[in-house]
Amino acid sequence: MKDLSLILPSRGRPAQLGRFFRSAWETASCPGLLEVVVYRDEDDPLTARVGGEGLELRMITGPRARMGEVTRSCLEVSQGAILFFVNDDAVFRTRGWDERLRQALGEYPDGVLLAHINDAYYGEKGCTFPVVTRRTADLMEGFCPAEYRRHCIDSHVTDVFARLAALGWGRRRYLADVVLEHLHYELACAGYQETRLRVTDEDDQAVYHRLAGDRQRVAEKMAAYLAGYMP
């Protein structure tokens, strides 16, 4: 049984995807306990040819979809008690990163925590690659809403935890010593314009503002769970 699931949407970037797999495999303490859940668009043959480089790979094939829908689809088939949301244009720089995540999340027996790691770009200011337990994802009703097309998922998640902190439960933790370097392929390679979804963040910003009440409701539900938690 795998205990840590890497949730990874990808499209048309086999070299970057293979590099990500290799870096995860080579730096993990227990690679046999990892799985990578990849969502591949059905019109993307390149991603289908990429192997897991030693990692257990679950590849979902489906139509092009919103990022929120893709994330939820990956969650449905994942097995891990720890869920790590990553990109294919990133490389692990920390040996034993998986054991460090297990240790950090294991310090919260109630299972409610938003951890985020050092992406070597935004650092503590951002939450580029969030890590949560499955219990947290369940309390959040699928981690993120399906309505988000591409942007604002990280803002949605961090705002839920900001609201939870305002209710007296500070459960966001930055792991500076776990480095997953975000190489920002989208910014560095103009050719990616041919494969990316051509959307601005305006629609997602509107969704984000519309869902403010839902984020408050979820934060209150999480606070009620924590208040009543008994080990």
PyMOL commands that set and color helices and strands:
alter all, ss='L'
color gray80, all
select helices_A, chain A and resi 14-27+31-33+45-48+67-77+97-106+123-125+134-139+153-166+185-188+190-194+202-210+212-228
alter helices_A, ss='H'
color red, helices_A
select strands_A, chain A and resi 4-10+34-41+56-62+82-85+90-92+114-118+130-133+172-182
alter strands_A, ss='S'
color yellow, strands_A
deselect
rebuild
show_as cartoon
